[in-house]
Amino acid sequence: MTINAGNTRQVAIDERYSKSSGLFSSTATTQANSVTLNQAHGSAVSDNTVVVQAGRDIKVTGSGIAGKGDVLLLGGRDAIVAAATATRTDKRFEKVEESGFLSGGSFGINYGNRTTTTDTTAPPRNSGQARSLVGPKNGNLTIHAGRTSLFLGKSPVWKLIERPARYCRY
């Protein structure tokens, strides 16, 4: 059983074009910068008593499971509670087209056309987390996993377990 956060993607693009001309040369510059944000928005399961049961794994990512009374997670193999990660990616593109008398080259000045293109993409970076919350308001939290219970990231559980466990009752 998997309870995941929903995701939204937002993209902002800034494009610019400029052209300048002199007596013996001209330059045209095209620039485009973009920022992409992938954000997680948690899902929620709640009731008076909540029982989540799976024959194999239970995975809660960036979401909440809450009960007024008892909350039970019963996984045949693993129970994993983790934070969902939001990311940001920056991209930059620039193209410069020059024509006429150009500086550079073996004689210092050349006549002709030259195009320079720069295209960079920064690796995605973490821009925050949607935390998971599992627990009761007034009752007990029971997590039973046949193999492993893992709590990753900044995911609060009413009584946080940071070790593998075969059976945990809090």
Residue pairs with C-beta under 8 A, 6 or more apart in sequence:
1 52
1 53
1 54
1 57
1 58
1 59
1 75
2 57
2 58
2 59
2 60
2 61
3 43
3 45
3 52
3 59
3 60
3 61
3 63
3 65
4 43
4 59
4 61
4 62
4 63
4 84
5 40
5 41
5 42
5 43
5 61
5 62
5 63
5 84
5 130
6 40
6 41
6 42
6 43
7 38
7 39
7 40
7 41
7 84
8 38
8 39
8 41
9 36
9 37
9 38
9 39
10 36
10 37
10 39
11 34
11 35
11 36
11 37
12 34
12 35
13 32
13 33
13 34
14 31
14 32
14 33
14 34
15 30
15 31
15 32
16 29
16 30
16 31
16 32
17 28
17 29
17 30
17 31
18 28
18 29
19 26
19 27
19 28
19 29
20 26
20 27
21 27
22 100
24 100
24 101
25 98
25 99
25 100
25 101
25 102
26 98
26 99
26 100
27 96
27 97
27 98
28 96
28 97
29 94
29 95
29 96
29 97
30 93
30 94
30 95
31 92
31 93
31 94
31 95
32 91
32 92
32 93
32 94
33 90
33 91
33 92
33 93
34 90
34 91
35 88
35 89
35 90
35 91
36 88
36 89
36 91
37 86
37 87
37 88
37 127
38 86
38 87
38 88
38 89
38 124
39 86
39 128
39 130
40 62
40 84
40 85
40 86
40 129
40 130
41 62
41 130
42 62
42 63
42 64
42 84
42 130
42 131
42 132
43 62
43 63
43 64
44 63
44 64
44 65
44 66
45 52
45 63
45 64
45 65
45 66
46 64
46 65
46 66
46 67
47 67
47 68
48 67
48 68
48 69
49 67
49 68
49 69
49 70
49 71
49 72
49 139
50 65
50 66
50 67
50 70
50 71
50 72
51 72
51 74
52 58
52 65
52 72
52 73
52 74
53 72
53 74
53 75
54 74
54 75
54 76
55 76
56 75
56 76
56 77
56 78
57 75
57 76
57 77
57 78
57 79
57 80
58 73
58 74
58 75
58 78
58 79
58 80
58 145
59 78
59 80
59 82
60 80
60 81
60 82
60 132
60 134
61 82
61 83
61 84
61 132
62 82
62 83
62 84
62 129
62 130
62 131
62 132
63 84
63 130
63 132
64 132
64 133
64 134
65 71
65 73
65 133
65 134
65 135
66 133
66 134
66 135
66 136
66 137
67 135
67 136
67 137
67 139
68 136
68 137
68 138
68 139
69 136
69 137
69 138
69 139
70 136
70 139
70 140
70 141
70 142
71 134
71 135
71 136
71 139
71 140
71 141
71 142
72 142
72 143
72 144
73 79
73 134
73 142
73 143
73 144
73 145
74 142
74 144
75 144
75 145
75 146
76 146
77 145
77 146
77 147
77 148
78 145
78 146
78 147
78 148
78 149
78 150
79 143
79 144
79 145
79 148
79 149
79 150
80 148
80 149
80 150
80 151
80 152
81 132
81 134
81 150
81 151
81 152
81 155
81 157
82 132
82 150
82 151
82 152
82 153
82 155
83 129
83 130
83 131
83 132
83 152
83 153
83 154
83 155
84 129
84 130
84 132
85 126
85 128
85 129
85 153
86 126
86 127
86 128
86 129
86 130
87 124
87 125
87 126
87 127
88 124
88 125
88 127
89 121
89 122
89 123
89 124
89 125
90 121
90 122
91 119
91 120
91 121
91 122
92 118
92 119
92 120
92 121
93 117
93 118
93 119
93 120
94 117
94 118
94 119
95 115
95 116
95 117
95 118
96 115
96 116
96 117
97 113
97 114
97 115
98 113
98 114
98 115
98 116
99 112
99 113
99 114
100 111
101 109
101 110
101 111
102 109
102 110
102 111
102 112
102 114
103 109
104 110
129 153
129 154
131 153
131 154
131 155
131 156
132 153
132 155
132 156
133 155
133 156
133 157
134 141
134 143
134 155
134 157
134 158
135 141
135 156
135 157
135 158
135 159
136 158
140 169
140 170
141 157
141 158
141 159
141 169
141 170
142 168
142 169
142 170
143 149
143 161
143 165
143 168
143 169
143 170
144 167
144 168
145 165
145 166
145 167
146 166
147 164
147 166
148 164
148 165
149 161
149 164
149 165
149 168
150 164
151 157
151 160
151 161
151 162
158 170
159 170
161 168
